Amino acid sequence: MRYAVMADIHANLEALNAVLEDADKRGAAGIWCLGDIVNYGPDPVACLEILKSRKHLAVAGNHDLAVAGKINHSLFALEAARALVWTRNQLSSAMIDYLASLPEVVVEGDFTLVHGSLRRPDWEYISTPQIAAENFGLMSTPYCLVGHTHMPYVFTPGQRGICRGMPLMAGSMQPLRQTSLIINPGSVGQPRDGNPQASYGIYNEEARTFCLYRVSYNITATQKKMQKAKLPQFLSARLSKGS
């Protein structure tokens, strides 16, 4: 089996469709979603409908929980908070209930799926080797898949708690032979590593590998819809830069 591992879709339908088309061509049979399905982007309803129509596992991101009313909007930056209000108003009660029902942590075989970190699933960014080292100590499975930073990365444990972090580049193949790994597939809908292409990975269960892929999509179409919805200009402009 092959699974498309994705995070931070952020209601970007064009990016999600491009990623799913690519993943289907590569034989992915299911989706592992690491949270933040909604907010920022203009198509929360369509993105939720597509995800729910496919075989998938999903955990809650901080934006999903905020839309569901489980995190206070005041904790977010002004642009994000404005988008949260707009997003919630687009969703049916059934979709809000779906977001509210998402678990914060899922264990699937050798993998733990979480949005932020094991220490604080809804909020902490695993962005440095030090933070990764502190989370390695909490792992009950060999591998942990995370999102939240919007940057594709892999962390490996080292001696005396010193970890090594390395960006994942398009096409890079990560063998799953280490005792522990923390892997971030980057963001589908709002990359922040300087590359505007949508980012996701495929876990090949038989080969025991994780490979990262980048996919181009129609950024202009997404931006036009964001402008029509009067979502914050900052959120639209950053899509072109991948920042």
C-alpha positions as CSV (number, residue, x, y, z in Angstrom):
1,M,0.0,0.0,0.0
2,R,1.0,3.6,-0.6
3,Y,-0.4,6.5,1.3
4,A,-0.4,10.2,0.4
5,V,0.9,12.1,3.5
6,M,-0.2,15.7,3.5
7,A,-0.6,18.6,5.8
8,D,-1.8,22.2,5.9
9,I,-4.2,22.1,2.9
10,H,-5.7,25.3,4.2
11,A,-8.8,25.3,1.9
12,N,-6.7,25.6,-1.2
13,L,-8.7,23.5,-3.7
14,E,-6.5,24.0,-6.7
15,A,-3.5,22.8,-4.7
16,L,-5.4,19.8,-3.2
17,N,-6.6,18.7,-6.6
18,A,-3.2,18.9,-8.1
19,V,-1.7,16.9,-5.3
20,L,-4.4,14.2,-5.4
21,E,-4.0,13.9,-9.2
22,D,-0.2,13.4,-8.7
23,A,-0.7,10.9,-5.8
24,D,-3.3,8.9,-7.8
25,K,-0.8,8.5,-10.6
26,R,1.8,7.3,-8.1
27,G,-0.6,4.6,-6.8
28,A,-1.6,6.1,-3.5
29,A,-4.5,4.2,-2.0
30,G,-5.3,6.4,0.9
31,I,-4.6,9.8,2.6
32,W,-3.0,10.5,5.9
33,C,-3.8,14.1,6.7
34,L,-1.9,16.0,9.4
35,G,-4.3,18.8,10.0
36,D,-5.2,22.3,9.1
37,I,-7.6,21.3,6.4
38,V,-9.3,24.6,6.5
39,N,-8.7,28.4,6.9
40,Y,-6.7,30.9,4.9
41,G,-8.0,29.6,1.6
42,P,-11.3,30.1,-0.3
43,D,-12.6,26.6,-0.6
44,P,-13.1,25.0,2.8
45,V,-16.3,23.2,1.8
46,A,-14.9,21.6,-1.3
47,C,-11.7,20.6,0.4
48,L,-13.6,18.9,3.2
49,E,-16.0,17.2,0.8
50,I,-13.1,15.8,-1.2
51,L,-11.2,14.6,1.8
52,K,-14.2,12.9,3.4
53,S,-15.0,11.2,0.1
54,R,-11.7,9.3,0.1
55,K,-10.2,6.7,2.3
56,H,-8.3,8.8,4.9
57,L,-7.0,9.3,8.4
58,A,-6.9,12.8,9.7
59,V,-5.9,14.6,12.8
60,A,-6.9,18.1,14.0
61,G,-4.8,21.1,13.3
62,N,-5.0,24.3,15.3
63,H,-7.0,26.1,12.5
64,D,-9.5,23.2,12.3
65,L,-10.0,23.4,16.1
66,A,-10.4,27.1,16.0
67,V,-13.1,26.9,13.3
68,A,-14.8,24.2,15.4
69,G,-14.8,26.6,18.3
70,K,-12.3,24.6,20.4
71,I,-9.5,27.3,20.3
72,N,-10.0,31.0,20.9
73,H,-9.6,33.1,17.8
74,S,-7.7,35.7,19.9
75,L,-4.7,33.4,19.9
76,F,-4.2,33.9,16.1
77,A,-2.8,36.8,14.1
78,L,-5.3,39.3,12.9
79,E,-5.4,38.1,9.3
80,A,-5.8,34.5,10.4
81,A,-8.5,35.4,12.9
82,R,-10.5,37.3,10.2
83,A,-10.2,34.3,7.9
84,L,-11.4,32.0,10.7
85,V,-14.6,33.9,11.0
86,W,-15.2,33.8,7.3
87,T,-14.4,30.1,7.1
88,R,-16.8,29.1,9.9
89,N,-19.6,31.0,8.2
90,Q,-19.1,28.9,5.0
91,L,-19.4,25.5,6.8
92,S,-22.5,23.5,7.6
93,S,-23.0,22.3,11.2
94,A,-22.1,18.8,10.0
95,M,-18.8,20.0,8.7
96,I,-18.0,21.9,11.9
97,D,-18.9,18.7,13.8
98,Y,-16.5,16.7,11.6
99,L,-13.7,19.1,12.4
100,A,-14.6,19.1,16.1
101,S,-14.5,15.3,16.1
102,L,-11.0,15.0,14.7
103,P,-8.5,13.4,17.2
104,E,-5.3,15.3,18.0
105,V,-3.1,12.2,17.8
106,V,-3.5,9.0,15.7
107,V,-1.3,5.9,15.9
108,E,-1.2,3.8,12.7
109,G,1.2,0.9,12.8
110,D,4.8,2.3,13.1
111,F,3.6,5.9,12.7
112,T,2.2,8.5,15.0
113,L,0.2,11.3,13.2
114,V,0.0,14.7,14.8
115,H,-0.3,18.3,13.6
116,G,2.1,20.2,15.8
117,S,4.0,18.0,18.2
118,L,3.5,15.2,20.6
119,R,4.1,17.6,23.5
120,R,1.5,20.0,22.3
121,P,-0.4,18.6,19.3
122,D,-2.4,21.7,18.5
123,W,0.3,24.4,18.7
124,E,4.0,23.6,19.1
125,Y,6.2,23.9,16.0
126,I,8.9,21.2,15.6
127,S,11.2,23.7,13.9
128,T,14.6,23.1,15.6
129,P,16.7,20.1,16.5
130,Q,16.3,20.9,20.2
131,I,12.5,20.8,20.0
132,A,12.7,17.6,18.0
133,A,14.9,16.0,20.6
134,E,12.4,16.8,23.3
135,N,9.6,15.2,21.3
136,F,11.6,12.1,20.4
137,G,11.5,11.3,24.1
138,L,7.7,11.2,23.9
139,M,7.4,8.9,20.9
140,S,5.8,5.4,21.3
141,T,6.3,4.5,17.6
142,P,9.5,4.6,15.4
143,Y,8.2,7.4,13.2
144,C,6.2,10.6,13.8
145,L,4.5,12.6,11.0
146,V,3.9,16.2,11.7
147,G,2.8,19.4,9.9
148,H,2.2,23.0,11.2
149,T,5.5,24.5,10.1
150,H,4.6,24.4,6.4
151,M,8.2,23.3,5.6
152,P,9.3,19.8,4.5
153,Y,11.8,18.5,6.9
154,V,13.2,15.3,8.6
155,F,14.7,15.1,12.0
156,T,16.9,12.2,13.2
157,P,17.9,11.5,16.7
158,G,21.6,11.7,17.7
159,Q,23.8,10.8,20.6
160,R,23.2,12.6,23.9
161,G,19.9,14.0,22.7
162,I,21.5,16.0,19.9
163,C,19.3,15.8,16.8
164,R,20.0,16.5,13.2
165,G,17.5,18.3,11.0
166,M,17.5,18.4,7.2
167,P,15.2,19.9,4.6
168,L,13.4,17.5,2.3
169,M,13.8,18.3,-1.3
170,A,11.6,17.2,-4.2
171,G,12.2,13.6,-5.1
172,S,14.3,12.9,-2.0
173,M,13.8,9.3,-0.8
174,Q,13.9,8.7,3.0
175,P,14.5,5.0,3.9
176,L,12.5,4.1,7.0
177,R,15.3,2.2,8.7
178,Q,16.3,4.5,11.5
179,T,15.2,3.8,15.0
180,S,13.2,7.0,15.0
181,L,12.3,9.8,12.6
182,I,10.2,12.9,12.7
183,I,9.0,13.7,9.2
184,N,7.2,16.8,7.9
185,P,5.8,16.7,4.4
186,G,5.4,20.4,4.1
187,S,2.2,22.2,3.1
188,V,-0.2,21.5,0.3
189,G,-2.0,24.8,0.4
190,Q,0.5,27.4,1.7
191,P,4.1,26.4,1.5
192,R,6.6,28.5,3.4
193,D,10.0,27.2,2.3
194,G,10.4,29.6,-0.6
195,N,8.9,27.2,-3.1
196,P,5.3,28.0,-4.0
197,Q,4.6,24.5,-5.4
198,A,2.3,22.3,-3.3
199,S,4.3,19.8,-1.1
200,Y,3.3,16.3,0.0
201,G,4.9,12.9,0.5
202,I,4.1,9.2,-0.2
203,Y,4.8,6.5,2.2
204,N,5.4,3.2,0.4
205,E,4.6,0.5,2.9
206,E,6.2,-2.3,0.9
207,A,9.4,-0.6,0.2
208,R,9.5,1.1,3.6
209,T,10.3,4.5,2.1
210,F,9.0,8.1,2.3
211,C,9.4,10.3,-0.7
212,L,8.6,14.0,-1.0
213,Y,7.0,15.5,-4.1
214,R,6.3,19.0,-5.3
215,V,3.4,19.8,-7.6
216,S,2.6,23.0,-9.5
217,Y,-1.0,24.3,-9.4
218,N,-2.9,27.3,-10.6
219,I,-2.0,29.8,-7.9
220,T,-3.6,32.7,-9.7
221,A,-7.0,31.0,-9.7
222,T,-6.8,30.5,-5.9
223,Q,-5.8,34.1,-5.4
224,K,-8.7,35.4,-7.5
225,K,-11.1,33.4,-5.4
226,M,-9.5,34.7,-2.2
227,Q,-9.8,38.3,-3.5
228,K,-13.5,37.7,-4.4
229,A,-14.2,36.4,-0.9
230,K,-12.4,39.5,0.5
231,L,-10.0,37.3,2.5
232,P,-6.9,39.2,3.7
233,Q,-4.6,40.3,0.9
234,F,-1.5,39.1,2.8
235,L,-2.8,35.5,2.7
236,S,-3.3,35.7,-1.0
237,A,0.0,37.4,-1.9
238,R,2.2,34.9,0.0
239,L,1.1,32.0,-2.2
240,S,3.1,33.4,-5.1
241,K,6.3,33.5,-3.0
242,G,5.9,30.3,-1.0
243,S,6.6,32.2,2.2
